[in-house]
Amino acid sequence: MPIHTSPNYWILETRHSAYAFGLNKSNLLSHCYWGKRLPFVKDYPAPFEPSGWASTDGYDHFIPEEYPGYAGTKYTDPTLKVTFADGVRDVVLSLVDFKTGGSPQPELALRFKDSAYPLQLTLHYRIHEEYDLIERWVTLENLGTESISVERAFSAKWTFPHGNGYSLTHMYGRHIDEFNMQREILTPGLKVIESRRIIPSHRAVPWFTVEREASENHGDVFFGTLAWSGNFKITAEVTEYASTRLSIGLNDWDFAWQLKPNEPLVTPSAISGYTPNGFGDASRIFHDYVRNELLPHGKVLHKILYNSWEATLFNVDETSQANLAEIAANMGVELFVMDDGWFHNRNWDNAGLGDWFPDAKKFPNGLGGLIKRVNDLGMDFGLWVEPEMVNPDSDLYRAHPDWVIHFPTRARTEARNQLILNMARVDVQDYIITTLDKILSENNIAFIKWDMNRPASEPGWQDAPGDPRELWVRYVYGLYRVWGELRRRHPNVIWQSCASGGGRPDFGILQFADQVWVSDNTEATKRLSIQEGFSQFMPAITMEAWVTDWGKETVPLEFRFHVSMCGSLGVGGNLLEWNQAERQMGADCIELYKSIRHIIQFGDQYRLIAPQKNNYSAVQYISKDKSEGVLFVFRTLIPDPFRFPVIHLRGLDPEALYSIEGFDQPRSGLAWMEAGVRVELKNLQSKVIRITRLTQS
């Protein structure tokens, strides 16, 4: 049974791990255990009771509370902060009851009420037993008549086994340099990671690991993420008494929420897990969870696409796109995507956004003719859109200048000549749904690349139903409503989340999108490290990766293809300028990818040699039944002489025989994993090596 309950103690068990908490003698909900699953219920420790404390701290300060509100003599980072109508600014919660349920994932809900005010809080836990994951979120309800101001409402606080020496790994970056991993020792105090841009942003990712001396393949790793596509905050705290804790949830910067009667606030889900088998196993757990539980089309192989942006920029019309489509089809491409420039008055980036109908000069007969030509070539058709944005030079803005995020007394800052539509407004949501539904209903469109190219500024909302600072959250709610409704009306369309590259990569958007555009940086040697970071929590099937002309003067086309083949392969170079030999190389690589993509997209990924630390790197994919795999090896720029490292394969059946392409003698899986292989490469050379399990007589 995954949930063990008693009147004052609760144990959540997955296949291999367990999480426990209970009420201590002062009726504070205290975290008790997180780690390997133990044999017996009585094995789990009792709630913590401090043996003594100083008057400068107070009893409450010592308790590793499961969800501490700001109150009393506790001075650690709280998860909840509210102000009541009479000005009281703390919260004192007592457990009312709890219930279990949920199917197919078991759930536990603990209901609390404030001792003096009509505030009700419910802590929710959902167990993803197969994945060793626990999902947490919070519901806040106002049972009275006057509004309650919510100033912080995190989704979860995770407490780690007592002691010092923990390290936090998180990701940072910027546009065209996303997903850089930073590992740092946690010291007493508070470490904050956050986004303030209305999207998770390129500079921070709602993901973390906490561990002590773990490696890729060994050691205890606690890991987690927030399923949210907007501003978030992670706070990692080490107290003066060596208690290490991490909170994750909605960012409370510039945030307030008027909690009204009968209008509950539900926080986004925090999803976390524990593994004793290192960072790699943590990644593979998330990969399986995303593919099996989140993606709308998680069991469908992603098609190889061509995107026309680099070839034509804004100069699109039926003839130019059809010419590119014919070349792409001859190379084996399966999906042709027309990028920016197709809609009304869109000749540059200073006009047109918001007017989502075909430009009459470029497409006098609509998109149907081009789509038919693409379909006749045996390819699906896809389209680029950026519905959250509007150009001041557009029919939409001239009709509805009040629809954008703005302060009426301030200049409206334009970035990329565009403003942000207020997706928190229902009329804006309805407009986008109606407009895109018309395009999708009238045309045979199989793929949408949804872009979002600027962060928020002047975050005003004059007609807000509550506090205007609710914008940061209601915007994301609106985005989800739009995506959800369009997905409901057009369930077979594949959607891709793009935000100037990797600005919105999160488990929230993957409820609607099957892919993420990882970075606008398509230079292959840099992409290796970007893709390594992305793989920490996202599977290869979600990683759209283009082969482009960036770096073509120095980086061979085959190398560029091999890098992109590590995810969901796409092509974005100007095919009009590719010679016949390059097109043939592309066709050969596409044919190879088609033969191995089921392993890459659906199999287990092993990071063997990390490109963020080395100029010689290797990554391996193995099918779930361990019958076939593929090894990618890359060398960038290393001065000779260079001693090639041994590559230790992973994930093989140790007792089975495997043949490795390029090596004459079959060996056991254990031998390939322990003794390894050496693959020699020249600078800017790469190899794709097939792994095959042999049938034994």
Protein Blocks (a to p, Z undefined) as FASTA:
>chain_A
ZZdcdfkbccdddfkbccdddddfkopacdfbdcdddfbfklpccddddfbdcfklojml
mpccfbdcdehjbfbdcfbdcddfkopacdcdddfbdcdedjfbdcdddddddfkbccdc
dddddddfknopacdddddddfbfbdcddfbdcfbdcdddedehiacddddddehighia
cdddddedddddddfehpnbjmbccdddddehiafkgccddddddddfbdcdddddddfk
opacddddddfehiacdddehiacddddddddddfebjklmmmmmmmmmmmmmmmblmbc
cdddddfklmnmmmgcfklmmmmmmmmmmnopabdcddehiaghiabfkehihpacddfk
lmmnojmlmmmmmmmnopacdddddfkbccfbbfklmmmmmlpgcdfkbccddehhiacd
dfkbmklmmmmmmmmmmmmmmpccfbdcdddfbdcehiacfklcbdfklmmmmmmmmmmm
mmmmmmmmmmmbccdddeehjabgcfklmmmbcbdcfbfclcfklmmmmmmmmmmmpcfk
lmccdddfehklmmcfklmmmmmmmmccddfbdfklpcfklmmmmmmmmmmmmmmmmmmm
mmccddfbdfklpcbdcdddddfklpaccdddddfbdcddddddddddehiafkbccdde
hiabacdfklmmmnopaddddehiacdddddddddZZ
